[in-house]
Amino acid sequence: MSRVRGALAAVAAVLVLSACTAAVEPDQPETPSPFAACPAPSGAPDGLTELPDLSLECFTGGQPVELRTLPRPAVINVWASWCAPCREELPVMQGLADRAAGRLSVIGLDSGDRREAAASFATDHDVSFPTLFDPDRRFAGELGQATLPITVFVDTDGKTYIHRSALTVDELIEKVREHTGVTVTR
């Protein structure tokens, strides 16, 4: 009996992990980008931060965005349309972006996804905060992370804190306060 339970637990673990690491179906007709334009560089004199030294494409196009020059403090949410926990968390991140406008940069980072799938999901769920596009999962790789979602909190000095699972509204509010110094209400 314990072997059967062990086998069932192993199968369940594989299924849970595959929900956040699976690929998506081929492209369909293109959905216009629902996302806002990416933020301009912060103008920080040194641009130093604990973020990886990467430039990624803004989902809406334009010049590549150097992660180390993003306006701070910031919350960077790494997600994909095929990741079930990401799909639940992304509207929570949109709520944060709406409530913290002007005090905190909230930036999405669509990782390992198809542009069409991400745009379609965001359109269907009214997600519009600025988003970077990383189909090759370079950012997650630099962080040493295989599963999504990932949320990176960056304070005004560039110090980062990485959270490796989906957040509820209350958890997100607390992490924002703790790791960026910005207070956001529900």
C-alpha positions as CSV (number, residue, x, y, z in Angstrom):
1,M,0.0,0.0,0.0
2,S,2.8,2.4,0.8
3,R,4.4,1.7,-2.6
4,V,1.1,2.7,-4.3
5,R,0.9,5.9,-2.2
6,G,4.5,6.7,-3.0
7,A,3.9,6.1,-6.8
8,L,0.8,8.3,-6.7
9,A,2.7,11.1,-4.9
10,A,5.4,11.0,-7.5
11,V,2.9,11.1,-10.3
12,A,1.1,14.1,-8.6
13,A,4.4,15.9,-8.2
14,V,5.3,15.5,-11.9
15,L,1.8,16.7,-12.9
16,V,2.1,19.8,-10.7
17,L,5.6,20.7,-12.0
18,S,4.6,20.1,-15.6
19,A,1.8,22.6,-15.2
20,C,4.5,25.3,-14.8
21,T,7.1,24.1,-17.3
22,A,5.0,22.9,-20.3
23,A,5.1,24.4,-23.8
24,V,2.1,25.8,-25.7
25,E,0.3,25.1,-28.9
26,P,1.4,26.6,-32.3
27,D,0.6,30.2,-33.1
28,Q,-2.8,31.4,-34.2
29,P,-3.9,34.8,-35.6
30,E,-2.1,37.7,-33.9
31,T,-3.8,39.5,-31.0
32,P,-2.8,43.2,-30.6
33,S,-0.6,43.8,-27.6
34,P,-2.7,44.8,-24.5
35,F,0.3,45.9,-22.6
36,A,1.5,49.5,-21.9
37,A,4.8,50.7,-23.2
38,C,7.8,49.8,-21.2
39,P,9.3,52.3,-18.8
40,A,12.1,54.6,-19.7
41,P,15.5,53.9,-17.9
42,S,15.5,55.1,-14.3
43,G,18.5,57.4,-14.9
44,A,20.2,55.9,-11.9
45,P,23.8,57.2,-12.2
46,D,25.4,53.8,-11.9
47,G,22.6,51.5,-13.0
48,L,23.9,49.1,-10.5
49,T,21.5,46.5,-9.2
50,E,21.5,42.8,-8.3
51,L,19.4,42.1,-11.5
52,P,21.1,40.1,-14.2
53,D,22.9,42.2,-16.9
54,L,20.3,41.5,-19.6
55,S,18.5,43.4,-22.3
56,L,15.0,42.1,-23.2
57,E,12.5,43.1,-25.8
58,C,9.5,45.2,-24.7
59,F,6.3,43.3,-25.6
60,T,5.1,46.4,-27.4
61,G,8.3,46.8,-29.4
62,G,10.8,49.6,-29.5
63,Q,14.3,49.5,-28.1
64,P,15.4,46.6,-25.9
65,V,15.1,47.3,-22.1
66,E,18.2,46.9,-19.9
67,L,16.9,45.3,-16.7
68,R,19.5,47.1,-14.6
69,T,18.1,50.5,-15.7
70,L,14.4,49.8,-14.8
71,P,12.9,52.5,-12.6
72,R,13.1,51.6,-8.9
73,P,11.6,50.5,-6.6
74,A,10.1,47.8,-8.8
75,V,8.3,44.5,-8.8
76,I,9.1,42.2,-11.8
77,N,6.6,39.4,-12.3
78,V,7.9,36.5,-14.4
79,W,5.0,34.6,-15.9
80,A,3.7,32.6,-19.0
81,S,0.2,32.0,-20.3
82,W,0.6,28.3,-20.0
83,C,1.4,28.4,-16.3
84,A,-1.7,27.8,-14.2
85,P,-0.4,29.6,-11.0
86,C,0.7,32.5,-13.2
87,R,-2.7,32.8,-14.7
88,E,-4.2,33.1,-11.2
89,E,-1.5,35.6,-10.0
90,L,-1.4,37.9,-13.0
91,P,-4.6,39.8,-12.2
92,V,-3.3,40.3,-8.7
93,M,-0.2,41.9,-10.2
94,Q,-2.4,44.1,-12.3
95,G,-4.2,45.2,-9.2
96,L,-0.8,46.1,-7.6
97,A,0.1,48.1,-10.8
98,D,-3.2,50.0,-10.6
99,R,-2.9,50.8,-6.9
100,A,0.9,51.7,-6.8
101,A,1.1,53.8,-10.0
102,G,3.7,56.5,-9.6
103,R,5.3,55.0,-6.4
104,L,6.4,51.6,-7.7
105,S,7.2,50.1,-11.1
106,V,5.3,46.9,-11.8
107,I,6.7,45.1,-14.8
108,G,5.7,41.8,-16.3
109,L,8.2,39.5,-17.9
110,D,6.5,36.9,-20.2
111,S,8.9,34.0,-20.2
112,G,9.1,30.9,-22.5
113,D,5.8,31.8,-24.1
114,R,4.4,32.6,-27.5
115,R,3.6,36.2,-28.1
116,E,0.0,35.4,-29.3
117,A,-0.8,33.3,-26.3
118,A,0.4,35.9,-23.9
119,A,-1.4,38.8,-25.6
120,S,-4.6,36.7,-25.8
121,F,-4.5,35.8,-22.1
122,A,-3.7,39.4,-21.0
123,T,-6.5,40.8,-23.2
124,D,-9.0,38.3,-21.8
125,H,-8.0,39.2,-18.2
126,D,-7.6,43.0,-18.5
127,V,-3.8,42.8,-17.8
128,S,-2.1,45.9,-19.2
129,F,0.9,46.8,-17.2
130,P,4.2,47.1,-19.1
131,T,5.7,43.7,-20.0
132,L,9.0,42.4,-21.4
133,F,9.1,39.4,-23.7
134,D,11.6,36.6,-23.1
135,P,10.7,33.6,-25.2
136,D,14.1,31.9,-24.5
137,R,13.7,32.2,-20.7
138,R,17.0,33.9,-20.4
139,F,16.0,35.9,-17.2
140,A,14.7,32.8,-15.4
141,G,17.9,31.0,-16.4
142,E,20.0,33.8,-15.0
143,L,18.1,33.5,-11.7
144,G,18.5,29.7,-11.7
145,Q,14.7,29.2,-11.8
146,A,13.0,26.4,-13.7
147,T,9.4,27.0,-12.7
148,L,7.1,29.9,-12.8
149,P,5.8,32.3,-11.5
150,I,8.8,34.2,-10.1
151,T,8.4,37.7,-8.5
152,V,11.5,39.9,-8.1
153,F,11.3,42.8,-5.7
154,V,13.9,45.6,-6.3
155,D,14.4,48.3,-3.7
156,T,15.6,51.9,-4.5
157,D,19.2,50.8,-4.0
158,G,18.9,47.9,-6.5
159,K,18.9,45.1,-3.9
160,T,16.6,42.2,-4.9
161,Y,14.5,39.6,-3.2
162,I,13.2,36.7,-5.3
163,H,9.9,35.0,-4.4
164,R,9.4,31.6,-6.2
165,S,5.7,30.9,-6.1
166,A,2.3,32.6,-6.7
167,L,1.3,35.4,-4.3
168,T,-2.2,36.3,-3.0
169,V,-3.1,40.0,-2.7
170,D,-2.3,40.1,1.0
171,E,1.0,38.3,0.6
172,L,2.0,40.6,-2.3
173,I,1.1,43.8,-0.3
174,E,3.3,42.5,2.6
175,K,6.3,41.6,0.3
176,V,6.1,44.9,-1.5
177,R,6.3,46.8,1.9
178,E,9.0,44.5,3.3
179,H,11.3,44.5,0.2
180,T,10.7,47.8,-1.5
181,G,9.5,50.1,1.3
182,V,6.4,51.0,-0.5
183,T,3.0,50.7,1.3
184,V,0.1,49.7,-0.9
185,T,-3.4,49.1,0.4
186,R,-5.9,46.6,-0.6
